[in-house]
Amino acid sequence: MIHLGRMGKSFRHATRGVAVVFRSEQSFRIQVFISVWVLFFGYLFQVKMFEWILLVLLIGSVLTLELINSIFERIVDSFKPRIHPIVKDIKDIMAGAVLIASIISAIVGLMIFYPHLFELVSSLG
C-alpha cells in the first residue's frame, strides 16, 4: 500500500538533501547553472529528441555523481582527514569521478551543439 504521507515526507527529506548540497557546495551550484544554460540552448536550437535524452541523462548523471561525492566527503571527513592518509585519496578519487563525468558530458554537449553554433556563426558572417 502506498502511503502518501510517508512519500511526501521522503520527498521533503530528499529535496532538503539537494538543498543542503546546493547551499554548501560551489561545484554543485556551478553544475546546476551550466545545466540550466544547456537546457536553454537545447530549447533555443530545438535539438532532436535523442539529443534531449542524452543531455538530460548526462546532466542527471553529473549532478547525481556530485551529490554522491558530497556524501563521501562528509563521511570521510568524520574520520578526521589528518589522522588517516586514505581519506585524502578517497576524496580525490571521488572528485576525479565527477571530473571525468563532467568532461565526457562537456564533449558530448559540444558534439550536439557544434552544428547549431556553426550554423549560427555562418549565418552572421
KEKE-3310 file (N, C-alpha, C; in steps of 0.2 Angstrom, whole numbers, plus 5000, padded with zeros to 4 digits):
npx = (5004:5003:5008:5004:5007:5020:5027:5027:5034:5047:5050:5052:5063:5072:5073:5077:5090:5096:5095:5104:5116:5117:5118:5130:5140:5150:5154:5143:5133:5138:5138:5124:5120:5126:5119:5106:5109:5113:5101:5093:5099:5097:5083:5083:5090:5082:5085:5086:5075:5083:5094:5090:5087:5100:5106:5099:5101:5115:5116:5109:5117:5129:5125:5120:5131:5139:5132:5133:5147:5148:5142:5151:5162:5158:5156:5169:5176:5172:5180:5192:5203:5216:5221:5221:5229:5222:5210:5211:5214:5202:5193:5199:5198:5185:5182:5188:5181:5169:5175:5178:5166:5160:5169:5167:5153:5153:5160:5151:5141:5146:5148:5134:5130:5138:5136:5124:5129:5139:5131:5124:5135:5139:5128:5129:5140)
npy = (4994:5011:5025:5041:5051:5046:5046:5059:5065:5058:5064:5077:5076:5072:5083:5092:5087:5089:5103:5106:5102:5111:5123:5122:5117:5124:5119:5111:5121:5128:5117:5116:5128:5128:5117:5123:5132:5124:5117:5128:5132:5120:5121:5133:5130:5120:5105:5088:5074:5063:5069:5077:5068:5062:5074:5077:5065:5065:5077:5074:5063:5069:5078:5069:5062:5071:5074:5061:5062:5072:5066:5056:5064:5070:5059:5053:5064:5064:5055:5062:5069:5072:5061:5049:5044:5039:5044:5057:5051:5045:5056:5063:5053:5052:5065:5065:5056:5063:5074:5067:5062:5075:5080:5071:5073:5087:5086:5078:5087:5097:5091:5089:5103:5109:5109:5117:5129:5132:5134:5145:5155:5155:5160:5173:5179)
npz = (5000:4996:5005:5006:5014:5020:5008:5004:5015:5013:5001:5005:5013:5004:4995:5004:5006:4993:4993:5004:4999:4988:4994:5001:4992:4981:4968:4964:4963:4952:4942:4942:4937:4924:4919:4917:4908:4897:4895:4891:4879:4872:4870:4863:4851:4847:4848:4843:4848:4853:4856:4866:4876:4878:4883:4895:4902:4904:4911:4923:4927:4930:4940:4950:4953:4959:4970:4976:4978:4988:4998:5001:5005:5016:5024:5025:5030:5043:5049:5052:5042:5044:5052:5045:5030:5019:5018:5011:4998:4995:4994:4984:4973:4972:4968:4956:4949:4947:4939:4927:4923:4920:4910:4900:4898:4894:4882:4874:4874:4867:4855:4851:4851:4842:4828:4827:4833:4823:4812:4816:4818:4805:4798:4802:4797)
capx = (5000:5006:5006:5006:5011:5027:5030:5028:5040:5053:5052:5054:5070:5077:5074:5082:5097:5098:5096:5110:5122:5117:5120:5136:5145:5151:5154:5136:5129:5141:5135:5116:5120:5128:5114:5101:5111:5112:5093:5091:5102:5094:5077:5084:5092:5077:5089:5082:5073:5088:5099:5087:5088:5107:5108:5096:5104:5121:5115:5107:5122:5134:5123:5119:5138:5141:5128:5137:5154:5147:5141:5158:5166:5155:5158:5177:5178:5170:5186:5197:5207:5223:5223:5222:5230:5217:5204:5213:5214:5195:5190:5202:5196:5178:5182:5191:5175:5165:5178:5178:5159:5159:5172:5163:5147:5155:5162:5145:5137:5149:5146:5127:5129:5143:5132:5120:5133:5142:5126:5123:5140:5139:5123:5130:5145)
capy = (5000:5017:5030:5047:5055:5044:5048:5066:5066:5056:5069:5083:5074:5071:5089:5095:5085:5093:5110:5106:5102:5117:5129:5121:5115:5128:5115:5109:5126:5129:5112:5117:5134:5126:5113:5127:5135:5118:5116:5134:5131:5114:5123:5138:5127:5114:5099:5082:5071:5059:5074:5079:5062:5062:5080:5076:5059:5067:5082:5070:5059:5073:5081:5064:5060:5077:5073:5056:5065:5076:5061:5053:5069:5071:5053:5053:5070:5062:5051:5066:5068:5072:5055:5044:5047:5036:5049:5061:5048:5044:5062:5064:5049:5054:5071:5063:5053:5069:5077:5063:5063:5082:5081:5067:5077:5093:5083:5076:5093:5101:5087:5091:5110:5112:5111:5123:5135:5133:5137:5152:5159:5156:5165:5180:5181)
capz = (5000:4995:5010:5003:5020:5020:5002:5005:5020:5010:4996:5008:5015:4998:4992:5009:5005:4987:4995:5008:4994:4984:4998:5004:4988:4975:4962:4963:4960:4945:4938:4941:4932:4917:4916:4915:4901:4892:4893:4887:4872:4869:4868:4858:4845:4845:4847:4842:4854:4855:4859:4873:4880:4880:4888:4901:4905:4906:4917:4929:4929:4934:4947:4955:4955:4963:4977:4979:4980:4994:5004:5003:5008:5023:5028:5027:5035:5050:5051:5053:5037:5047:5055:5040:5023:5014:5017:5005:4992:4994:4992:4977:4969:4970:4964:4949:4945:4945:4934:4921:4920:4918:4904:4895:4897:4890:4875:4871:4873:4861:4849:4850:4849:4837:4821:4828:4834:4817:4808:4819:4816:4797:4796:4805:4793)
cpx = (5004:5004:5009:5009:5018:5030:5032:5034:5047:5055:5054:5061:5074:5078:5078:5089:5100:5100:5103:5116:5122:5119:5127:5142:5145:5150:5147:5132:5132:5138:5127:5116:5121:5122:5108:5103:5111:5105:5091:5093:5099:5087:5078:5086:5087:5081:5084:5080:5079:5094:5097:5089:5095:5109:5105:5099:5111:5121:5114:5113:5128:5132:5122:5126:5141:5138:5132:5144:5153:5145:5147:5162:5164:5157:5165:5179:5177:5176:5192:5203:5215:5226:5224:5223:5226:5211:5205:5212:5206:5192:5193:5199:5189:5177:5184:5185:5170:5168:5177:5171:5158:5163:5169:5157:5148:5157:5156:5141:5140:5148:5139:5126:5133:5140:5128:5124:5137:5137:5125:5128:5141:5134:5124:5136:5145)
cpy = (5006:5022:5036:5051:5053:5046:5055:5068:5064:5061:5075:5082:5074:5079:5094:5094:5088:5100:5111:5106:5108:5123:5128:5119:5120:5124:5113:5115:5128:5124:5113:5123:5132:5122:5117:5130:5130:5117:5122:5133:5125:5117:5128:5135:5121:5108:5093:5078:5066:5063:5076:5074:5062:5068:5079:5070:5061:5072:5078:5066:5063:5076:5075:5062:5065:5076:5067:5058:5068:5071:5058:5058:5070:5065:5052:5059:5068:5058:5055:5065:5068:5066:5050:5046:5044:5041:5054:5058:5047:5050:5064:5060:5050:5060:5070:5060:5058:5073:5073:5063:5070:5083:5077:5071:5083:5091:5082:5082:5097:5098:5089:5098:5113:5114:5117:5129:5137:5137:5144:5157:5160:5161:5172:5183:5181)
cpz = (5000:5001:5008:5008:5020:5014:5002:5009:5017:5005:4999:5011:5009:4995:4997:5008:4999:4989:4999:5004:4990:4988:5000:4998:4981:4968:4960:4960:4953:4940:4937:4936:4925:4915:4914:4909:4896:4890:4889:4880:4868:4866:4862:4851:4843:4843:4846:4848:4857:4859:4866:4878:4883:4885:4895:4905:4908:4912:4923:4931:4933:4940:4952:4957:4960:4970:4980:4982:4987:5000:5006:5007:5015:5027:5030:5031:5042:5053:5052:5048:5039:5050:5050:5033:5018:5013:5012:4999:4990:4991:4985:4972:4967:4966:4957:4945:4943:4939:4927:4918:4917:4911:4898:4893:4892:4883:4871:4869:4867:4855:4847:4848:4844:4831:4822:4829:4827:4812:4810:4817:4808:4795:4797:4800:4786)
residu = (MET:ILE:HIS:LEU:GLY:ARG:MET:GLY:LYS:SER:PHE:ARG:HIS:ALA:THR:ARG:GLY:VAL:ALA:VAL:VAL:PHE:ARG:SER:GLU:GLN:SER:PHE:ARG:ILE:GLN:VAL:PHE:ILE:SER:VAL:TRP:VAL:LEU:PHE:PHE:GLY:TYR:LEU:PHE:GLN:VAL:LYS:MET:PHE:GLU:TRP:ILE:LEU:LEU:VAL:LEU:LEU:ILE:GLY:SER:VAL:LEU:THR:LEU:GLU:LEU:ILE:ASN:SER:ILE:PHE:GLU:ARG:ILE:VAL:ASP:SER:PHE:LYS:PRO:ARG:ILE:HIS:PRO:ILE:VAL:LYS:ASP:ILE:LYS:ASP:ILE:MET:ALA:GLY:ALA:VAL:LEU:ILE:ALA:SER:ILE:ILE:SER:ALA:ILE:VAL:GLY:LEU:MET:ILE:PHE:TYR:PRO:HIS:LEU:PHE:GLU:LEU:VAL:SER:SER:LEU:GLY)
# end
